[in-house]
Amino acid sequence: SFDRSLDVLAGPMTHELRSHDGPLDEDLYRSLRVESGLRQSLPLLRLRLAAGETQVDLVGTDPLALLTTGDGPGEVGGNLSRLLTEPGTVLVPAGLAQRLGLAPGTAFEVTFESNPVNLRPLAISPATDGDWFGDVLLADMASAQELAGRRGELDSIQLRLAPAEASALAERLPAGVELRTYDDQRRTFDEMTRAFRTNLTAMSLLAVLVGAFLVYNAMAFAVVQRTPTFAVLRMLGTTPRQLFNRLLLEATALGLLGGVLGLLLGLGLGQSLLVLVTRTVSDLYVSVEATRPDIAPAQLLTALGVTLAAVLLATLAPARDAARTAPVALERESTAQETGHNTALHLLGLVLILACPLLIAVSGRSLVAGFAALALLIAGYVLLCPGLIRLLLGGLVYIANRSGSTRLRLALRGVQSALPRTGPALIALSVAVSATVG
């Protein structure tokens, strides 16, 4: 959308003149065409109008210049005299006319800065949304200046210049006027959209991380709940490999079902969010209409592949623990493993948290390094979280013992005993809530 917006704003031109502190004087445009001989130039004054609930741009320009450059709609020539002499007359592209229900010669009302204004279409142009004038109302500069109350002022002047012409013009511009190239603006757009994609990717990976915790928690619960069944299967001759493969197959089936449901929900959510995003683009850059998310089949397959990969990775640990344990000791060893306290992981978590500010300090203004530091912080917190919860519960148990409340002691002991199974869910919940708040 940003790329298409820039194409619409630039049109066929290569450069743009803008003032650092306010509008341009229209005498500069006259000087460029008459004295400097730069005939490939267009003055522009862009106004944002409201036609009911629809935001639409009106662009005032020089119809004679459009005929000279040959880049405007063909209807300019047949309506030139009326555009120049009749106030409030505009040319309307076909797509916009269809959306607004407009017909040639029939006046319609728009609002500019809370003031109602009547405009009259002279003709409907067959322009498409890919043309620079494909989604704007086109008017004579004098009509646009009168409507906005900005007599003698321009927003910008577009030019089609060779490199030598651009260098010569830049040297003789008046103070406060800057010559910009649309290639520079495109690079700025590219940097902005690249940062936007990096941001979305980081947030998406965080969502995958939270989902993986929940999958791990669900599979760990399933393993514990079906421990007697697994023990019987082992006694009947089921090998650890068969049990391991059975759990992975089960996780794959659930992952496929969840992935398909997630894609359907994601498409629905994307359609809803697209309306908000296009409204922002329309308010800040150029009027665009929300249609549907532009998603290729390969993207859907990639999303399903990421889902299955996260599910299988989250299932490896529960499946391995169940498959490697002897039948008679399955339940006992599982409990021993769950309640074991891994000091090494806590130390690793502390190291990762300490590495976070160091990475930020040495990375400068790198966005990717900033998100990498955030990932280290989350990973360190995840590794420390079980120990922190145990310390918290230990303190609460101490308080309960001092208070003499048997019911409270039983409740806290129950939470402590279930912590190996509820810990991943607690971690996932805390990471999800912190990400939402952040």
N, C-alpha and C positions, 0 to 999 in steps of 0.2 A: 504493500500500500504506500509506504514511504517512497519507494522508487517510482511508482506510477504518479504519485503526487508531484515529485520533482519534474517529471516529464511534462505534466500539465502546466506547472508554473513556468518552466523554461520555454516550452513550445519549440519553435524552430531556431531560437536565438542561442547565442554562445556566451554573451556577457550581459551584465546588468549594472546600471548606475543607481546608487542609493545615497541618501544623505545621512551623515552621522547623527545629526541633531534636528530631526523633523522632516517635513516634506521637501521635495525638490521644487524649484521655481520653473514654471513651464517655459520661461524664456530660454532655459538651457536646452530644451528640446528644439526650439526654433533655431538656436545657434548651431546645434549639431547638424541639422538637415540643410540649412541655408548656407552658413558660413563654412562649415567643415565638410559638407558634401556627403555626410553619412546617411544615405537614403535608406539603408536597411536598419531602421530604428522604429520603435513603437513606444509611445507614452502610455503608462498604465495608471489607473486609479481604481483600486479594488475596494468594494463595499460589501459588507455582510448584511444580508436582508433576511427577514423571516416571512415565509409564505405559509401561513398557518403554523403547522408543527414542523415544517421543513425549513432548514437553513439553506440558503442559496447565495451564491456570489454574483454580484453585478460588476462587470469590468468595463470601465470607461476607457476609450482609446481614440485614436485618430483614424476614422474610416478611410481617408485618403491614403494614409500610410499602409493600411491593410491591402488596399488595391495595388500599391507600389511593390510591397514585398510578396504579394501573392499567397500569403499564408492564412488568410482569413476565410470565412465561409463565402461561397459564391453569391449568396443572397445580398452581400454588401453592395455590390454594383447596382443591382436593380432597385435598391431602396436608399441609395446614397443621399439624394436630396432630402428625403423625408427624415433620415437619421440626423442630418445636419441642421434641419430647420424646425422640426416638431419636437417639443419637449416631451420627455417621458416615453419615448419610443425605444424599443429594444428588438434585437433578434434573439430568438430562443432556439436552442438545439432540440432535436426531436425527442430524445430521451427525457430531457427535463420537462418539455411540454406535455409529454404523456403522463409523467408523474404528477404534474401540477394541474392537469386538465385544462391546458391553455389552447386557444385557437387564434389565428391571425385576425387582427382588427378588434378583438374583444378585450377590453381593459380588465385588469385584475389588480387586487390590492395587496401590497406588501407593507412590511413595517421596517423602518430604519431608525434605530435608537429610540424605540417606543413611539415614533411618529408614523402615522399611516401615509402611504404614498401610492398613487395610481400609476401603473405602467401599462403600455399598450404594445403588444407584439405586432411587428410589421410583417414578419415572415417566420416560418418554422424551418430551421436549417437541418439538413440530414446528417449533421455532425454526430460522431460517436464519442463515447467517453474516452477513447484513446487520443482524440484531438485536444489541443490545448484549450480550445474554445468549446469543448464538447459537453461541459456541465456548468456553463456560466451564462448569465444574461449579458449580451453584448450591446453597449450603448455608446453614443458619441461622448467624447470627453466633456463637452460643455454640459450635457445633460447630467452626467455623473457628478460634476463639480457643483452644479446647482442643487442637486438632490442632497449632497453631503454638506453644502455650505462651505465649500473649500475652493473658492474661485482663484484660479491661477496656480493651483498646487497639484503636484503629481506625487504618487507613491514611488514610482521607479520608471526608468527608461530601459527598455530591452534593446540590445544591439546584436547584429551579426557581424563579427569582426575577424579579420585575419590577425595572426600574432603581431605582425608589424603595426597594423592599425591600432591594436589594443595598446601597445607600448607607447605609440605617439600620442594617443588620446590621454593616457594616464598622466603624462607629463604636463598637460595643459589644462587639467581639470581645476575648477575653482576649489578653494579651501572648504573642507567639510564634506566633499563629494568623493565617493569611493567607487572604483570600477571593480566589480567582482565577476569571476567566471563561474559558470554553472558547474564546471568540473570540480572546482573547489567545494561548492555546496554539496555536490554528490559525494565527495570524500567525507565531508562532515556527516551526511546522512548515513554513509556506510559505517563510520565509527559509532554513531548513535545506535544503529540497528544491531551492530555486532555486540555492543555492550548490553543491549536489550536481550539478545539471544543468550548471551552468557548468563545473565540474570535468570532467565527462564530455565535454562539448563540446570543451574545450581539449585533452584527451588524444586525442579522436577526430581533431581537426584535425592534431595532431602525427602520428598514424598515417597520415593522408592525405598529409602532407608527405613522410614517409619513403617511402611507396608511390610518390609522384610521382617522387622521385629514382631509384627502382629502374626505373620505366617509362622515364624519360629515358635511363638508362644502357643499358637493353635496346635501345631504338630507336636510340641512337647507335651501339651495336655493330652493329646490323643495317645501318645506313647505310654504315658503314665496310666491313663484310664484303661488301656487295653493290655496292661502288663500280664495279667493272668492268661489272656488269649495267646499272647506271644510266647509265654512260657510253655503252654500246651503244644503249640506248633513246633517249638524247638524240641520238645520231648518226643514228638511224633516223627522227627527226622528233617524238619525244615532247617536248611543251612543258613548261616549268617548272611551269605550272599543273597539268597532268595528272600529273606526277610527285608534286607536292605533295599533290594530292587522293588519289592512290593510297596514299601513306603514311598519310594521315589515315584513309582507309577501312580500311586494314589495322589501324591502331591501334584503330578503333571496333569491329571484329570481335573483336579480342583483348580489348578492354575489356569488351564484352558477355559474352564467355565467362568472363573472370576475375570480372566483377561477379556473375554468377549463381552461380558456384562460391563466391565470397565470401559471398553471402547465405546459401547452404546451410550453409557452415561457421559463419557468424555465428549462425544460428539454433540450431545444435547447441551451440555454445559458450555462447550465452545461456541455453539450457535447463539446462546444467550449472552455470553461475554462479548461476542463479536459486535453486537449492537452498541455496547458501551465503548469498545475500542474505536469503532468507526465514528462514533459521536465525538470522541476526543480528537481524532484526526480532522474531522470536519470543522470543529471549533478552532483548531490551531493552524491548520495548513490549507486544505482544500476540501470542498464538499464531496464526500463519497457516500455511497449507499450500501448498507449492509445487505448481503445476499446469503452467502453460506461460507463456511470455512473451506479454504482451498487445501484439501488434504489428499495426497496421492496414496494409492494402495500400498506402496512400499513403506510409507510412514506407519500405516496401520499394522503391517507385518512386523516392522521394527518394534513398535510398542508392545505387540503380543510377545515378541522374542525377549524383550527386556523383562516383561512380567514373568515368563517361564523361567528365565535365568535367576531372577530374584527369588522366586518360589523354591527352586531346586537348591540354590545356595543356602537358603534359610532352613531347608529340610535336612541338609547333610548331617548336621550335628545330632538332632534327635534320632535319625535313622541309624547313624553309626553307633550311638550309645546303646540303642536297643539290640542291634545286630551283634555287637561284640561281647555281650554279657552272657554268662552261662545261665541256663534255664533256672536252676535252683537258687541262683543268687541275683536274678534279674531285678526283683523289687528292692532287695536290700542294698545292692550296689548302686542302683539308680538313686536311692535316697542318700547314700553316702556321697555320691558324686555331686548331687544337687546342693548338699549342705556344706560341701568343701569350700574353703575360703582361699581364693587364689591371690596371694599377695603380689605375685609377679604382674598380674594384669592391672592391679591397682597402681603399682609403680609405673607401668607403661602409660596408664591414663594420666598420671601426674606429669610425666615427661611430655606427653602430647599437649597438655594444657599449657605448660611452660613454653613449649616451642611456638605456640600461637602468636604471642606478642613479638617474639624474635623474628618470625617470618614477616609480620606486618612491618617491623622496623626496617628490615633490609629490602623489602619489595618496593618501597616508594608508593607510587599511585597505581600499581598494577591491579586491575580488577580481578584477573584470574588468581593472582597470588592472595588477594583478599578473601576470595571464596575458598581457596585452599586452606588458609588459616582458620576460616570458619569451620571447615570440615575437620581440622585437627581438634578444634575446641569441642565440637560435638562428639567426636570419637573418644577424646579423653574423658568427657563427662559420662559417656555411656559406660566406659570401663570402670569409672569410680562410683557410678550410681549404686550398684549393689552394696558396696561397702558402706556408703553413706547411709543407705536405708537401714542396714543392719545396726549402725551406730545409733541412728535415730530410734529404732525399735528398742535397742538395749537401754537407752536412756528412759524411754517410756516404761519399759518393764521395771526398771529401778524405781521409778516414781510410783508405779502400781504396787510394787512390793512394800514400799514405805507407807502407802495409803491403806494397805490391807484389803483392797477390793479384789475379791476372788474372781468375780465376773470379768473385771477389766484385765486381770492377769491371764485368764483363760483366752480372752479375745486376742490379746497381744501375742500369746504363745501360738495361737492358731495362725495369725498373720506371719509370724516368724517361720513356722513350719511350711507354710505355703509359698514363702518368698521365692524359692528356686523356680517355681512355676509361674508365679505372678510377676516376678521381677522384669522379664522382657516387656510385659504389657505396661508396667509402670514406666519403664524407660521410654517406650514408644509414645505413651500418652504425654509425658513431660516434654519430649522433643517436639511433638506435634503442637502442643499448646504454646511452647516458646517460639516456634516458627510462626505460628499464627499471630501472636502478639508482636513479634519482631516485624 
